[in-house]
Each structure stands twice: as C-alpha cells, then as structure tokens.
Amino acid sequence: MKTIKYFFFIALGSLLMAADCSNKDSEFYNDIYLSVPNLITIETKDSYAVNDVLYINSDNFSQFLDEPGQPNLLDIFKTTGGAQSFNFTYMLEKKTADNSWQLVSLGPNLSVLKGFGEENELFVSALCIYNPLTKHYEMRHAITLSAPGDYRLSFGYNSANTTGVDLRSDSIGNNLFANINSATAHLDAGGFYNFSVTE
C-alpha cells in the first residue's frame, strides 16, 4: 500500500510540473534590453541660486528609436504592445555639515508639468506617458531649489546604472517589456549630477 501511495504522489508531482511547463516564448522571454542615449535629460545651468528651478525631461523620447546596427527605427510603442508609459526613479540629496548625503524631501517643491511623478520616502517615481499626438513618451518635472547648499541628483536608487537612467515599459498581459539603458549627460562616474545652490 505504501508503494502505491508513493507512486501516486510522484505521479501527481510529475503531472503538476508538466502542467506548469509551456513552450510559449512569450511566457519565458518577454523582456527585451536595449541602449538608447539621452531619453531623459537634465536641463543644466552654469549656476543656481535659491528659488531657481531644475528641470528633468523626456523631450528626446520618441516612439521611434534608433537601434544600433539596425537600418530601421524601432517602434517601441508597437514592440511593447502599446505600453502607455515607461517608468524610472530619481532622488535628490544634499550634503550635510559632516560631509554625508541626506535625502531631500521635495514636497511642494516638486511640480509635475508632464507625465506623472510621485514622491515616497526614498525617491521620486516618474512616468513618461505616451502622447499619441506627438508620438513621444512625455514627462517634465520641475524641482524648485529652496535652500542653499551642495546637491546631487541621481537615477540609480533601484539600479546599479551609473551612466544614465534605467527605463522600463509598463506593458500589460503577455506583451514584451522593454528595458532601456539610457546614458544621460552631466553625470559623474558615480552616477550623480552635482551642483551647488547659492543664496
């Protein structure tokens, strides 16, 4: 009787494992990775004073992307099955008196002019939202610099990318998820945009 029970459980386990297997590529390989520079830009100034505004935007984020080694532009909207947005994160820190860095709570100093942005305790979650009229993924955030000091802006809270921004499509269903490594100008070797704000 014990042999029959063991055989039954082994057969049941094999059946459940086989039922979980599939040969559909979309269920296993639904992520694509590509590199496209400057989709997210920091609008820099030579100097900043209190109440100046630092802008982050996606003016270069077209639906049609140049894919290295390919003769035609990649339609990222079509490739992702019509993803309505791409997400990424950023954070602003200020140097303290003991030369360490402290997260800056933006609160009312963050204005979302295009796209979406929501601040939590650690970073700002941003969305570049698809505009069918312009065929661009649009976002533009404005940060009012309300206090003097040394600051740094980074996009690497949830990634190890020190050269730019990691963007991920908000695809749904079995559509492809696009992961874009977008090198961004003005970042140092550690992945920070450093600047100072004067009185």
N, C-alpha and C positions, 0 to 999 in steps of 0.2 A: 504494500500500500504506500509506503514511504517513497518508493521508487516512482510510482505513478504521480505522486504529489510533486516531487522534484522535477519530473519530466514536464508536468503541466506548467509549473512556474517558469521553467526555462523556455518552453514553447511560447508562453504568454509574453515573456520579456522580449524574445526574438521578434514576435509579431508586432509589439508596440514600437520597437526600434525600427523595424522595417516600415511601419506606417508613418514614422516621423521623417523618413528619408524622401528626397524628391530629386528629380533631375532637372528641375526648372532653374535655369541660370538666374532668373530674376530674384529667386529666393536666397541665393548664396552670394551673388556678385552684383549687388545693387548699389555699390559705391564706385564712383569714378574720381580720379585725382588729377588735377592739372594746376599749372602755374601761369598766372596772368598778372603782370605787374600793374601797380598804381590804380587798382579799382577803388581803393579807399585812400583819400589824400587828406593831409593836414595843411590847412591854409596858414602858412607861417608868416611872421612879421620879423623885422630886424630887432625890434624891442617891444616890450609890453609894459603897460602901466596899469594901475588899478582901474577897473571897470572896462578895460579892453576886452574884446571877445575873441576866443579861439574857436575856429570852425573846423569840423570834420565832415567830409562829404564824399559822396559816391558819384560825382559828375562823370567819371570815365567808365562807369559800369553799364555798358551796353548789353543788350540781349545777345548781340553777335560778337563773339570773342575771337581774337586771333589765337590760333592753336599752333604752337611751334611745330614745324615740319609738315604742316598740312596746307594744301593750296587754297582751301575754302575756309570761311569763317565758321565757327561752331555756334549754332543756335542753342544757347544754354537753356532758354525757356522751353524749347521743344524737347531737348535732350532730357530734361528733368520731368517731363510730362506736365509742364505748365506750373512749375513751382512759383508761387506768388511772392516769395520772399527768400532772402539769404540772411543768415544771422551771424553775428560776431560780437565780441565783447571788448571793452576798453576800460581803463581806470586811470585816474589822476592821483598823483601822490605829491606831497610837499615835504621838503627837508626840514627836520626839526632841529632844535638847538644842539642836540647831541649827535648830529650828522646821520641820524637814521631817517627812514622814509615812513611817512604816515599817510594812509588813505584819506583823500579829501572827499567829504560828503558834499555833493553838488546841490542837492535840494532845488531851490528856486533858481539857482544859477545855471541850471541845465534847461535849454529851450530846444524842443524838437520841432524843427522847421519843416522837415520832410521825413518820411519813413516813420519809424517807431523807436522809442527809447524808454527804458525803464531802469531806474537805479535800484540796486539792492545793497546789502551791507558790504559787498566786496567789489562790485564792478557795475558798469552800465551794460545792459543787454540791448543791443541795437539790431534793427531790422532794416534792410534795404528792400523796399516794397516795389513790386513790378508795376509800371505805368504803361498800359497798352498804347497810349497816345504817343509817348516819346520812345517807347521800346527800350527803356532803361530801368534798372533797379535803383530806386531813388532813396537817398537819405541825406539829411543835412542837420547836424546838431551844432548848437552854439553854446559854448561854456563861457560865462561871464567870470572874469578873473577878479575876484572881490577883495583879495588881500595880497600884500607884497610878500615876496619870498622866492625861493628856488623850487621849481616844479619839474615833474617828469610825467609824461603820458606814455602809456604802453597798451599793447593789444594782446599781450601774452598771458593773461590770467589763467586761461584754461588750455594753454598750449605751450610748447617749447619753441615756437617760432620766434626768432629774434630779428628777422629781417622784414617782417611785414605782418599781414593780417590773415588769419585763417577764417575763411567764409564757408558756410555750409548751407546748402539749399534746404528749405523747409518743404521737401517733397512729401507726397502722401501716397498711400497704397503701395503697390509694387513698383512705382516709378523710381528711376535712378536718383540717388543722392549725389550731388556734385560737391566735392570738397576742393576749394580753390585756395592755393597758397599765393597770396598777392603781395609781392615785395612792395614796400612803401618807403618813399624818400624821407629823409630827415631823421631816421632812426639811427642810434649809435650801435656799437657792436653788441650791446646788451639788450637791444630791442626797445630803447627809450628815446622819446623826443624830449630833450632837456631844454628848459628855458627859465628865465627869471622875470619877475614882475616887480616893478618899482612903484614907489608912492606916486 
